[in-house]
């Protein structure tokens, strides 16, 4: 992780996302702009939380390791996202542990806000709390769309994921690596590749490598198991 000392870059992100309308000046004064490179880890599961992060540029992968050792990809976070909002409301009588491991999928810029400053300046601010509730609501909705399909077959899971991605980015987008998508959907890479080929043969999508074009969005979820 590298601290970015450019005031112009810092001020540019503050203005772009109007963070001065959400955060007190004392919190902004304590914040730092940091950069992590692709494949670098931002946090590790069960380490102690010290910062609330705002992802202001780049993409992150959120993952967890279960007790049996299995890795579960929970989500992909894009600009603009809040990282650490769940930990913000941890039981104060317990250790403030991070719930997930977070890895950069691309070079990322983040605003790092010390939790001590958040707790002192923001937890009684209606504007800040409304903002955090909106972020948590968005994550809950996305999680319900992507993770409520455990009992379905591979094709339905993939159709649902592609439809979700289409709603976010439009008909032309790039997928994450196949291993990450397969882990998130709870399928094997072989099953994923085979189902992508089937959807292409049915003229619902075109794809090459990570590049996907949705041809028939209306029929993408028109599927009975």
Secondary structure, 3 states (H helix, E strand, C coil): CEEECCHHHHHHHHHHCCHHHCCCHHHHHHCEEEEECCCCEEECCCCECCEEEEEEECEEEEEEECCCCCEEEEEEEECCEEECCCHHHCCCCCCCECCCEEEECCCEEEEEEEHHHHHHHCCCCHHHHHHHHHHHHHHHHHHHHHHCCCCCCHHHHHHHHHHHHHHHHCCEEECCCHHHHHHHHCCCHHHHHHHHHHHHHCCCEEEECCEEEECCHHHHCCCCC
